[in-house]
Amino acid sequence: MTVLDQIVERTRERLRDEEKPDRRAAEEASQARVAHAFHDALQRRTGFSPSIIAEIKSASPSAGSIVHDPDVESIARDYARGGAAAISVVTEPEFFHGSRDWLARARGASGLPVVMKDFVVEPSQLVRGIAAGADAILLLASILDVPRLRDYIALLEAYGCDALVEVHDEEELERAVSASARIIGVNNRDLKSFQVDLATSERLGAKIPADAIRVAESGIRVRADVERLRAAGFHAFLVGESLLRQDDRAAAVQALV
């Protein structure tokens, strides 16, 4: 069993114990924010400065502890000062030590749209994420088939929320395209082996439809990495661990922008 399999299995087990999601809270949250703010924030910079999606997370299976009990508000403000276009918040609680509560905290402190990163296997997670303040939610093509991707994208659209559909190979990209994903992220990290290779984005970038926003994820550390992937047609860059480990996170974001 891979780490991804373990995370998905534990996610399903936790969901069995959670209460039904509060759809009214999700509706109220969607009415209180600008619809599709995440998509628009990325699209505004296309062709100009790169859109950095700066990530907040406490730990990961590959890196171990990164920032113990992160000061979400302080990190989010640093990212905004550095010129980030949006913030990614890893909310998975067991393997990444995250929390959905961080979504509203990051958004409130920074004024930037936030994308919830979790291992979504049920619609209830989407409703809870929207109610918690997410402007966008990550969907993994590695664990969702085309019908479910379509359904989940449609559910998010109904709340004015965006879907960031993540792929790692040609088969997963085909699923994302078949599901009419408007924002497609290429994860340079193989979630089964946790190996990272920027050439993954270079290989898949040319196969992503021209009208989709392209996001490169994982393994991006310096401006040269951003320029390399911009040349491959990417508009936005999700960067986490390398920013979180810096003493001056605002300057680190600015160096990438």
N, C-alpha and C positions, 0 to 999 in steps of 0.2 A: 504494500500500500504506500503510495507516494504521500508527501506532506500535503499536497493539494487534496488528495482523497480524504486524509484525516481531518483537514479543516472543514471540508464539505460535510463529512459525517457528523462532526461535533456541532456544526451549525444547525443541521437538521434536528439533532437531539435537543438543542437549546430552544429551538422554535416550538417544539412540542409543549414546552413548559411556559411559554409566554402567553399573555392575555391577547385577546383579539385587538388588532390595531384600531386606533381612534380615527375614523375617516373624517369626522367633523373637524378634529384638530388639524388634519392634513388640508382640508378645504380652507380653513381659516388661515393657515400658514401660506397657502398658495395665493390667497387674495391679498395678503399683506406684503407681498414682494413682487418685484418686476418679473414677468414671465420670460423664460428663456434667457435669463441674465448671463448664465455661463456661456452659452453658445455665442451670444452677442459680444461678450467680452473678448473671446478668442477671435471672432470674425473681424472685429474692429482693427486688429493689428496685422491682419493678413497682408503680406507684402511690405510691411514696415519693420518695426522692431519685433523680435521674437516674443511670443506669449509664453511667459513662464508660469506654470502651475506649481506653486511651491507647496510642499507636503509637510503635514504634521503627523508624526507617528511616534510611538513610544519604543516599539521593538519590532523585530521581524524574525522569522525562523532562520533566515540566512545570516543576519547580522547580530542577532541577540539583542541585548538592551542597547538602545540608542540614546534616548532621553528619558530618564526615570521621572514619572509624574510631571510631564511637560507643562510649563506655564503657557497655556494655549493662547491667552490674550496677548502676552508679550511677544511670542513667536509670530502670531498673526500680524501684529502691528509692524514688526521688523520686516516681514515679507512685503507688506503694503508700502512701507517707506522705500524699500529697494526697487519697487516697480513691478512686482508680480501682477499678473492679469487675473489670477484666481488662486484659490487655496484648495488643496486636496486634504481631506481628513480621513485617516484610516480608523474605522470604528470597530473592527473585529476585536472582541474583548479577550479571547483566550490566547491566541497565538501572536497577536500584535498588541495586546494590552490597550486597545482603544476604547472609545465610548461615543455613543451618539450625542451625548451632551456637549461634546466638543464642537459640534457643527454650529450651533447658535452662538457659542462663545467666540469662535473664530470669525464668523461672519459679522457679529456685532462689533468686535474690536477692530477689524480691518476695513469694513465696508465693501469687501470684495465678495463675489459669488463663491460658493463652496461646493465641492463635489464630494459626495460620500463614497468612500472605497470600502467595500465589504464583499462578502461572498454570497451574492444574492441567489437564492434558490426558490424563494416563494414570494408571491405578490405582497404578503404582509410586511416584508422588509422594506418594500418601496414606500408603502403608506406610512410606516413608522419613520422612515428617513425624511420624507416630505414634511411630516408633522414636526420633526426635530429641527427643520430649517434648511435642508439640502436644496440647492439650486439645480444640482445634477447628481446622478447616481451611476456608479460603475456597474456595467453588466459584462460578465465574462463569457465570451463565446466558447471557451473551453468546457464550460459546464452547463450551457444552455443551448438547446436546439433552436432551429429557425422559428417554429411556431411560438415558442415561449419568448424568444427575443422580440418578435413582432408584438406579442401581447404586452410585454413589459414596457416596451417603447411607447405603445399606445396609451398605457395606463399613466406613464410619466407625462406624456403630452397633454393628457386630460387635465393635469394639475399645473400645466405651464412649466414643467420640470424637464430638464434635458437628460439624455442617456449618453454616456461615454461607453461605447462598446469596445471592449479590449480583445485583441487577437494576438496570436503568436506565430501562426503559420498560415499557409494558403487555404487550407480547409476551413479554419476559423474565420478567415477573411471573407471567404465565400458566404459563410453564414451571416456575417454582419451586413454584407452587401445585399443579400437576399431579404434581410429583415428591414432594409431601407434605413440603415443607421446614418444619421447626419454627422455624427462625430465619431471617428474611429481612431482608437489608440493602439499602437503597436508596442507590446511589451517586449523589450529586448531580453528580459529575464524569462527563461523557461521555468514555469511554475512547478514542473515535475522534478527537474534536476537543480533548479536555481542557478544555473549557469547564465552569464550575461554576455551578449554579443551585439554591438551596435549594427553589425551587418544585417541583422534581422530586419531593422527598420529600412535599411537601404534596399533590401531585397523586396520587401512588401510595399514600400512606398509608391512605386510606379504602378502598382496594381490596384491602388485605392481610387475610387471614382473621383473625378476632378471637382465635383460639387460638394464633396465631404471635407470637413475640417480634419486634418491629419495631426495626431498627437503622438510624439515619440516618448516612450516611458522607460525608465530604468537605465542605469549605466552612464548617465549624463552628469559630468563633473565640472568641466571647464568650458570656456567660450568656444574652444576649437571643436568640442563635441557638438555644440549647438550649430556651428557653421557647417560642420560635416553633414548633419542631418537636414539642415535647411537646404543644402544642395540636393538632397534626395527628395525634396518637395514637402517637408514638414512645416507646419505653421506654428505648432505649440509643443512645449517640452515640459513633461512632468518630472520634477526633480525633488528628491526627498533626502536620503541619508547624507549626501555630500553637503547640503545646506544646513541640516540640523546639527552637524558636528562642528560647524564654524563658530568662532567666538563672536564675530560680527555678521549676523545673518543678513542684515539689510545690504551690507557691502557685497556679500556673496551673491545675492540675487542681482544686484546692480551689475556685477561683473559679467553675468550671463546675458543680461539684457543689452 
